[in-house]
Amino acid sequence: MKLNYKQTVLIGFAFMSILAFWQFYDQVIPYILESRFGLNTFITNAVMSIDNILALFMLPLFGALSDKTNTRLGKRTPYILFGTIAASGLLVLLSFFEERLFFTGFMITLIALLVVMSTYRSPAVAYMPDVTEKPLRSKGNAVINLIGYIGGIFATIVMMVLLKSEKTAEGESTYKSDQSFSPVFIIIAAFMLASVIVMVLLVKENRLKHITDDEEVNHEGKRTLSKGEKTSFALILVSVFLWFCAYNAVTTAFSRYCVNVWGVSIGKSSGYLLLATVAAIAAFLPLGFISSRLGRKKTVLIGIALMTVCFAAAGFIRHETPLMYAIFALVGVGWAAINVNSYPMAVEIGSGSDIGKYTGLYYTFSMAAQIATPLLSGLIISKTDFGYLSLFPYAVIFSAASFVTMSLVRHGDYKPGFENAVMENLSGTDD
């Protein structure tokens, strides 16, 4: 049994287009809202949270809808294709309103764009497990993540090349206001559309062997989860929430941590966070192979333990030191170990016909954490005597808690060996 790498890479083009958009969105849109339209930081942050709020209900909704879709293009492809076409068009329209400083048109278009983006993320992610055998899904997810990050890298390079930057009085890097952002909008839109068209032309979803179809035949209809499986799935979702609370608290506040604790410029933080991302990208494929040897659950627990220890070590460092580069590199590896394997565990527990729904729920809990943790960690930082020194202890607590909840999961793992494979096939009959 071998992973079809060519097919998986091409399916990953959908995720690549999505990450290219979000990389652009997170970097450019806040600047435009504040500098071009004059919004204050609070309002800008509120606007930037709209996508996370939409995701809470739209990701599981459209994931479930795609489970029940049956067209000539397949069940995931229509959402991906038409969603991308609409998003690309709205992105170009957004640049039109930005160029003319028409705020009302810009905001209406931006909200419409965020709604559209929420309609096809779950179908795009669910596509891979649909057509990939269960034991290969961690490897497949590693490939999907790697291809997705290429989209983020592409968007970053485009912005670096086409957008001019300058330093503020505080030493922060920002974009020059007297330049046109339209070329970047258009290039990102074209990249998104081209990526998905290539995927649709080269991968015919209805011609692929759907693992979910086989499962439905084998179980003579939709399978009802046992009590143990429901508990395991709930524990995975709680774990997702907890480790995202830990990781995103650090990534959100680390730039201010550098200023307030280490007394260095805010730009210094970007190097550490970039290294964590690079380490994660480098680790995706090796971790896919490692999990096929150790099992998914063990690999996730190792990743959580590594991240927890690194956050704990970082909490004792009071001055900038090269040691932090090693710590953040290991954080990136731990984060990759978690993400490569936790999603396949979540969708494997559920019935094959519900992969989209379970995908949506998985991402809903990650989005909920990204809404909650900046508020909760910010409240602790601002209202306690410890200030920013509470950041890493906060991350340690949530990360350690996710280790506990994940250790209680009893389903969704793939363990190498014939005996374990048999037990996995029978997992729906226990409890």
C-alpha positions, 0 to 999 in steps of 0.5 A: 500500500503506497501513497499516490504522491502525484494525486495528493500533491495536486489535491493539495493545490486547493489548500495551497490557494487557500493559504496564499490568500490567508497569508496575504489577508493577514499581512495586508488587510490590517494595514489597509484598514488602519492606514488607508481607511483610518480605522483604529486598532480595536476596530481593525482587530474586530474586522480581522476576527470576522473570518474566525467567527464565520468559521465557527458555524460555516466550516461544519455546515459546508463540510456536511453539505459537501458530504451529501453533494453528488455532481458530475464534478464530484462532491468536493470539487464543485465547492472548491472550484466555484468558491475559488472563482467567486473568491478570486473575483471578489479579491479583484473587486476589493482592490478596485474599492481600495484603490478608490478609497471607497470604504463602504464598497470595500467592507461589503466586498470584504465580508462577502469574500470572507463568507465565500472563503468559509464555504470551501475550506472544509471540502478542500481539506476533506478531499484528501481523506476521501480518496486516501486509505486510512493508514496513509492519511498522516503521510497524505496530510503531511504532503497537503500541509507542505503544498499548502505552505508553498502557497503561503511562501508564494504570497510572502515573496510576492508582497516582498517583491512588489510592496515597498516598506519603511520603518516607523518611529518605533522601529517597526516595519510597515508598508509605504502608503504612497503605493498601489496594492492592486498588483498584489491583489490581482496576482494572488487572485490569479494564483488562487484561480490557476492552482485550483484550475490545474487541480480540477483539470488533472484530478477527476474526483469522480474517477477516483476510488473513494474510500468513503464509498467502500466504507458505506458499502461495507457497513450497509449505510451510515455507521453509528459511532459507539460511545467510546468513539464519541468520547475519543472524538470529543477529546480530540476536539478539546485537545485541538482547542487547548493546543491552539490556545497555547501556540496562538497565544505565543505567536500573537503576543511574542512580538510584544514579549520581546519589547517588554521582557527582553527590551529589544525591537519588535522586529526581532520576534519575526525571526524566531517565529519564521524559524518555527514555521521553516522547521515545521515545513521541513518536518512535515514529510519526515513526521508523516513517515515517523507516524507510520512507524510509531502510530499517530497518537504517540507522534502527537503526544511526542509533539505536545511534550516537545512543545510544552518543554520548549515553552517551559524553557522559554519562560526562564529566559529573561534576555535575548539569546541564540538559544531561543532559535533552537527552542523555536525550531523545536516548537515548530517540529512539535507543532508539525507532529501535532497537526500532521496526525491529529486531523487524520485521527479525527476524520478516521473516527467518524463514518466515511460519509461524514468526513466533511462534517468532521473536518468542519468540526475539527477546524471550528475548535481550532478557530474557537481557540484563535478567538478565545486565546488572544482575549484570555491571555491578553486579560491575564497579561494586563490584569496580573502583576506578572505581565508578559512573564505570564505568557509562557506559563499560560502556554505551558498550562494549555499545552500540558492540558492537551497532553492529558486529554489526548492521552485519553483518546482511544480511537482514530490511531493507526498502529503499524502491524497486522494485529493492530490493523485488524483491531482498528477495523473492528474499533466500531464494535467496542464500547 
